């Protein structure tokens, strides 16, 4: 099953100038912890919410054919290829606030966010 996201046409990695995806040291430490069991961490997006997209993070046994590998602050993670136009230029952070912890995405492509913070639009 192939996912196509609204507003993201077919693209070629070679035909674009890419800014990449980076992880802060806090995010890198969390990705390393999630990868200790030999799994890989994969970021993508899904259509969701009132503004269009929601971030998805998965632990998988192996990277997939449609994954693009990134290295940042000593960790390796993957972004699903068809999500790359949405993720490009994003800095991934990891924040702990009391008992809550989550990845935070500083994404320059986001134009709108819903009031509850669950979805975003580009």
N, C-alpha and C positions, 0 to 999 in steps of 0.2 A: 504494500500500500504506500503510495507516494503522497506526501503532504505538499500542498502548494498554499502559500499564504497570500492573502489579499494584498495587492500592491507590490508584491515581490515577483517579478517576472523571472524567466529563465536567465541565468547568468553564467559567466565563465570566470573561474578564478584568475585566468591570465588576462582578461579584458578589463580588469578593475585595478584601481589603486587602493590597497587595503591598509587600514590603520591597525588591524590586529585586535586581539582581546588580551587583557592583562589581569593578573590577580594581585591584590595587595598581599602583604606578608601574612596578615590574619587569615585571608582566604586561602593562601597557599598552604598554611599550616593545617587548615581544616581539610583541604583537598588531599593533602598527604595522609592525614589520619583516616580519611574515608578510603584511601587507596591501599592501606596497609595489608588488607586481606588478599591483595592481588587483583582487585577489581579496578576498573577505570571509572572516572567521573566524566559524565557527558552533560553538557548544557544544550538546551534547545528551547523552543517556544511552542505554544499551542494556541489556537484561537480560543478565546475565552472572555468572559466578562462583558461589561458595557462599552469598553473602549477598544477591544480588538484582540489583544494578546496577553498571555501570562507566561512567565518563565517556568521552565521545567528543568530539574536536575535529577539525573539518574545514576545509579551505580550499576555497572554492567561487568560481565566477566571479561569481555574483550571490546576493543573499539570496533566500529562498524565500517563498512566500505565507504559510507557517505559521511564520515567524520573527518574534521580537520583538526590536527593536533596543534596545541599551543603549549609553550613552556614559559613560565613566569615565576620569579622568586623561588626557584628550585623545585617547582611542582610541574607535573604534566597533566593536562586536561584536554577534553575534546569538545568541539562545538559541531552540532549537526550541520552539514553543508548547506541545506536549504534555509537554515536559520542565520547563516553568516551575514547576509545583508542587514539583518535586524541587529545582530550582536556587534558588528564591526565598530571598533572604537570604544567598546565597553570596558570599564574597569570593574571587576568583581571584587567585592569586599565581604567580610564575614564579621557580624556584630553580635555581641552578647549583651543583653540588657536584662538584668535580674535572672529569672529562670528561662527567658526567651532567648533564642539564638536563631540567626537566619543569614542567608546570603543576601547582600544588597547589591544592586546593579546600577552603576553610574553610567548610563547609556545616553550618548549625545544624540541618538536618533529619535528618542522619545519626544513626541510633540504634546501628548495629552496623557493624563493619568486619571483613573476613576477615583472617586472620593474615598473609597474604602482601601485603596492601595493594592487591590488584587489584580488589576489589569492595566494595560497601557496601549497607546496608539502611536503609530509612526506616520 
